[in-house]
Amino acid sequence: MRSNTTVSGIAVALVPVRQTLAALLIDLGRYDNAIDTLHASLGGDDPNRNLYMNFKGNGWAYFGLTQAYERKGIENLTPDQRRDYDSARKRLAEYCPPGSDACALSLDRM
């Protein structure tokens, strides 16, 4: 997902670096690294997180988390990972309701 904007009249593309990195890590099978990267994108529970760099409402990050956990294998998750997976699915459903055509999510668009 890339957005275009202008800075001083010059068009620039804003690329979500952590999302893109996480998508690549998932493709490489490095699921734990992808999960850590996506949590960094969301800012974790740090009340002092940089709101310009960490966005709690990032539906793409929640999608990436679900993908990383599913590819890792739901049956292989620790209880904490399972809670994180369930939470990510719940948050993702807030942005992209199941069965809705509102979101066409895929890793190559992340």
DRENPA-3360 file (N, C-alpha, C; in nm, 2 decimals, always signed):
BEGIN
1 = MRSNTTVS = +0.08/-0.12/+0.00/+0.00/+0.00/+0.00/+0.09/+0.12/+0.00 ~ +0.08/+0.21/-0.10/+0.16/+0.32/-0.11/+0.06/+0.44/-0.13 ~ +0.10/+0.55/-0.07/+0.02/+0.67/-0.09/+0.11/+0.78/-0.15 ~ +0.05/+0.87/-0.23/+0.13/+0.97/-0.29/+0.09/+1.10/-0.22 ~ +0.18/+1.19/-0.21/+0.16/+1.32/-0.15/+0.26/+1.42/-0.21 ~ +0.25/+1.54/-0.18/+0.34/+1.64/-0.23/+0.41/+1.71/-0.11 ~ +0.54/+1.74/-0.13/+0.61/+1.81/-0.03/+0.68/+1.92/-0.11 ~ +0.65/+2.04/-0.08/+0.71/+2.16/-0.15/+0.68/+2.15/-0.30;
9 = GIAVALVP = +0.57/+2.10/-0.34/+0.54/+2.09/-0.48/+0.59/+1.97/-0.55 ~ +0.67/+1.89/-0.48/+0.73/+1.77/-0.54/+0.65/+1.64/-0.49 ~ +0.61/+1.56/-0.59/+0.54/+1.44/-0.56/+0.63/+1.34/-0.50 ~ +0.59/+1.28/-0.39/+0.67/+1.18/-0.32/+0.57/+1.06/-0.29 ~ +0.63/+0.94/-0.29/+0.55/+0.82/-0.25/+0.58/+0.78/-0.11 ~ +0.48/+0.76/-0.03/+0.50/+0.72/+0.11/+0.48/+0.57/+0.11 ~ +0.59/+0.49/+0.15/+0.58/+0.35/+0.15/+0.59/+0.30/+0.30 ~ +0.50/+0.22/+0.34/+0.50/+0.18/+0.48/+0.61/+0.07/+0.50;
17 = VRQTLAAL = +0.73/+0.11/+0.54/+0.85/+0.03/+0.55/+0.83/-0.10/+0.63 ~ +0.77/-0.08/+0.75/+0.76/-0.20/+0.84/+0.66/-0.30/+0.78 ~ +0.55/-0.26/+0.72/+0.46/-0.35/+0.66/+0.52/-0.42/+0.54 ~ +0.60/-0.35/+0.46/+0.66/-0.41/+0.34/+0.77/-0.51/+0.39 ~ +0.85/-0.47/+0.49/+0.95/-0.56/+0.54/+0.88/-0.69/+0.60 ~ +0.77/-0.67/+0.67/+0.70/-0.79/+0.73/+0.65/-0.88/+0.62 ~ +0.59/-0.82/+0.51/+0.54/-0.90/+0.40/+0.66/-0.99/+0.34 ~ +0.77/-0.93/+0.33/+0.89/-1.00/+0.28/+0.93/-1.11/+0.37;
25 = LIDLGRYD = +0.93/-1.08/+0.50/+0.97/-1.18/+0.60/+0.88/-1.30/+0.61 ~ +0.75/-1.27/+0.59/+0.65/-1.38/+0.58/+0.67/-1.46/+0.46 ~ +0.70/-1.40/+0.35/+0.73/-1.48/+0.23/+0.85/-1.57/+0.24 ~ +0.95/-1.52/+0.32/+1.07/-1.59/+0.35/+1.06/-1.70/+0.46 ~ +0.94/-1.70/+0.52/+0.92/-1.80/+0.63/+0.97/-1.76/+0.76 ~ +1.01/-1.63/+0.77/+1.06/-1.58/+0.90/+0.95/-1.51/+0.98 ~ +0.86/-1.60/+1.02/+0.73/-1.55/+1.08/+0.75/-1.47/+1.21 ~ +0.84/-1.52/+1.30/+0.86/-1.45/+1.43/+0.92/-1.31/+1.40;
33 = NAIDTLHA = +1.01/-1.30/+1.31/+1.06/-1.17/+1.27/+0.95/-1.07/+1.22 ~ +0.87/-1.13/+1.14/+0.76/-1.05/+1.08/+0.66/-1.01/+1.19 ~ +0.63/-1.09/+1.28/+0.54/-1.06/+1.40/+0.60/-0.95/+1.48 ~ +0.73/-0.96/+1.51/+0.80/-0.85/+1.58/+0.80/-0.72/+1.51 ~ +0.82/-0.72/+1.38/+0.82/-0.60/+1.30/+0.68/-0.54/+1.29 ~ +0.58/-0.62/+1.28/+0.44/-0.57/+1.28/+0.40/-0.51/+1.41 ~ +0.44/-0.57/+1.52/+0.41/-0.51/+1.65/+0.48/-0.38/+1.67 ~ +0.61/-0.37/+1.62/+0.68/-0.24/+1.62/+0.60/-0.13/+1.54;
41 = SLGGDDPN = +0.54/-0.18/+1.43/+0.46/-0.09/+1.35/+0.34/-0.03/+1.42 ~ +0.28/-0.12/+1.51/+0.16/-0.08/+1.58/+0.20/+0.00/+1.71 ~ +0.32/-0.01/+1.75/+0.37/+0.07/+1.87/+0.36/-0.01/+2.00 ~ +0.31/-0.13/+1.99/+0.29/-0.21/+2.12/+0.21/-0.13/+2.22 ~ +0.24/-0.15/+2.34/+0.16/-0.08/+2.45/+0.23/+0.04/+2.50 ~ +0.33/+0.09/+2.43/+0.41/+0.21/+2.47/+0.33/+0.33/+2.46 ~ +0.29/+0.40/+2.58/+0.21/+0.52/+2.57/+0.29/+0.64/+2.51 ~ +0.42/+0.62/+2.50/+0.51/+0.73/+2.45/+0.55/+0.70/+2.30;
49 = RNLYMNFK = +0.47/+0.61/+2.24/+0.51/+0.58/+2.10/+0.49/+0.70/+2.01 ~ +0.57/+0.71/+1.90/+0.56/+0.82/+1.81/+0.44/+0.79/+1.72 ~ +0.34/+0.88/+1.73/+0.22/+0.86/+1.66/+0.23/+0.87/+1.51 ~ +0.34/+0.93/+1.46/+0.37/+0.94/+1.32/+0.43/+0.82/+1.27 ~ +0.49/+0.73/+1.35/+0.56/+0.61/+1.31/+0.48/+0.49/+1.35 ~ +0.40/+0.50/+1.45/+0.33/+0.38/+1.50/+0.18/+0.41/+1.50 ~ +0.10/+0.33/+1.44/-0.04/+0.35/+1.43/-0.12/+0.23/+1.47 ~ -0.19/+0.24/+1.59/-0.26/+0.13/+1.65/-0.38/+0.08/+1.55;
57 = GNGWAYFG = -0.43/+0.17/+1.47/-0.54/+0.13/+1.38/-0.50/+0.08/+1.25 ~ -0.38/+0.03/+1.24/-0.32/-0.01/+1.11/-0.38/-0.15/+1.07 ~ -0.49/-0.15/+0.99/-0.55/-0.28/+0.95/-0.45/-0.37/+0.88 ~ -0.36/-0.31/+0.80/-0.26/-0.39/+0.73/-0.17/-0.47/+0.82 ~ -0.13/-0.41/+0.93/-0.05/-0.47/+1.03/-0.13/-0.59/+1.09 ~ -0.25/-0.57/+1.12/-0.33/-0.68/+1.18/-0.35/-0.79/+1.08 ~ -0.36/-0.76/+0.95/-0.37/-0.86/+0.84/-0.24/-0.94/+0.84 ~ -0.13/-0.87/+0.84/+0.00/-0.93/+0.84/+0.02/-1.03/+0.96;
65 = LTQAYERK = -0.02/-0.98/+1.08/-0.01/-1.07/+1.20/-0.09/-1.20/+1.18 ~ -0.21/-1.19/+1.12/-0.29/-1.31/+1.10/-0.22/-1.40/+1.00 ~ -0.17/-1.34/+0.90/-0.10/-1.42/+0.80/+0.02/-1.49/+0.85 ~ +0.10/-1.42/+0.93/+0.22/-1.48/+0.99/+0.19/-1.59/+1.08 ~ +0.09/-1.57/+1.17/+0.05/-1.68/+1.26/-0.01/-1.80/+1.18 ~ -0.09/-1.77/+1.08/-0.16/-1.88/+1.01/-0.05/-1.96/+0.93 ~ +0.05/-1.90/+0.88/+0.15/-1.97/+0.80/+0.25/-2.04/+0.90 ~ +0.26/-1.99/+1.02/+0.34/-2.05/+1.12/+0.28/-2.18/+1.16;
73 = GIENLTPD = +0.14/-2.18/+1.16/+0.07/-2.30/+1.20/+0.00/-2.28/+1.33 ~ -0.14/-2.26/+1.32/-0.21/-2.23/+1.44/-0.19/-2.34/+1.55 ~ -0.17/-2.46/+1.51/-0.15/-2.57/+1.61/-0.01/-2.55/+1.68 ~ +0.08/-2.47/+1.62/+0.22/-2.46/+1.68/+0.23/-2.33/+1.77 ~ +0.12/-2.26/+1.79/+0.13/-2.14/+1.87/+0.13/-2.16/+2.02 ~ +0.20/-2.08/+2.09/+0.20/-2.08/+2.23/+0.07/-2.01/+2.27 ~ +0.03/-2.03/+2.40/-0.09/-1.96/+2.44/-0.09/-1.81/+2.42 ~ +0.02/-1.75/+2.45/+0.04/-1.60/+2.43/+0.02/-1.57/+2.28;
81 = QRRDYDSA = +0.08/-1.65/+2.20/+0.07/-1.62/+2.05/-0.07/-1.64/+2.00 ~ -0.14/-1.74/+2.06/-0.28/-1.77/+2.02/-0.37/-1.65/+2.06 ~ -0.34/-1.59/+2.18/-0.42/-1.47/+2.22/-0.39/-1.36/+2.13 ~ -0.26/-1.34/+2.09/-0.22/-1.23/+2.00/-0.29/-1.25/+1.86 ~ -0.29/-1.38/+1.82/-0.36/-1.41/+1.69/-0.51/-1.38/+1.69 ~ -0.57/-1.42/+1.80/-0.72/-1.39/+1.82/-0.74/-1.24/+1.82 ~ -0.66/-1.17/+1.89/-0.67/-1.03/+1.90/-0.66/-0.96/+1.77 ~ -0.56/-1.00/+1.69/-0.53/-0.95/+1.56/-0.65/-0.97/+1.47;
89 = RKRLAEYC = -0.71/-1.10/+1.47/-0.82/-1.13/+1.39/-0.94/-1.04/+1.43 ~ -0.96/-1.02/+1.56/-1.07/-0.93/+1.60/-1.05/-0.79/+1.55 ~ -0.93/-0.74/+1.57/-0.90/-0.60/+1.52/-0.92/-0.59/+1.37 ~ -0.87/-0.69/+1.30/-0.88/-0.69/+1.15/-1.03/-0.68/+1.11 ~ -1.11/-0.76/+1.18/-1.25/-0.76/+1.15/-1.32/-0.63/+1.17 ~ -1.26/-0.54/+1.26/-1.32/-0.41/+1.28/-1.30/-0.32/+1.15 ~ -1.19/-0.35/+1.08/-1.15/-0.27/+0.96/-1.20/-0.33/+0.83 ~ -1.20/-0.47/+0.83/-1.25/-0.54/+0.71/-1.34/-0.65/+0.76;
97 = PPGSDACA = -1.47/-0.62/+0.77/-1.56/-0.73/+0.82/-1.56/-0.85/+0.73 ~ -1.56/-0.97/+0.79/-1.56/-1.10/+0.71/-1.68/-1.10/+0.61 ~ -1.65/-1.14/+0.49/-1.75/-1.15/+0.39/-1.78/-1.02/+0.32 ~ -1.71/-0.91/+0.36/-1.73/-0.78/+0.30/-1.63/-0.77/+0.18 ~ -1.68/-0.70/+0.08/-1.59/-0.67/-0.03/-1.51/-0.54/-0.01 ~ -1.52/-0.49/+0.11/-1.45/-0.36/+0.13/-1.30/-0.37/+0.13 ~ -1.25/-0.49/+0.16/-1.10/-0.51/+0.17/-1.06/-0.62/+0.08 ~ -0.96/-0.59/+0.00/-0.90/-0.70/-0.09/-0.76/-0.71/-0.04;
105 = LSLDRM = -0.74/-0.79/+0.07/-0.61/-0.79/+0.14/-0.53/-0.91/+0.08 ~ -0.40/-0.88/+0.06/-0.30/-0.98/+0.01/-0.17/-0.93/+0.05 ~ -0.07/-1.02/+0.07/+0.06/-0.98/+0.11/+0.13/-0.89/+0.01 ~ +0.10/-0.92/-0.12/+0.17/-0.84/-0.22/+0.12/-0.70/-0.23 ~ +0.01/-0.67/-0.16/-0.04/-0.53/-0.16/+0.00/-0.46/-0.02 ~ +0.06/-0.54/+0.07/+0.09/-0.49/+0.20/+0.22/-0.41/+0.18;
% end
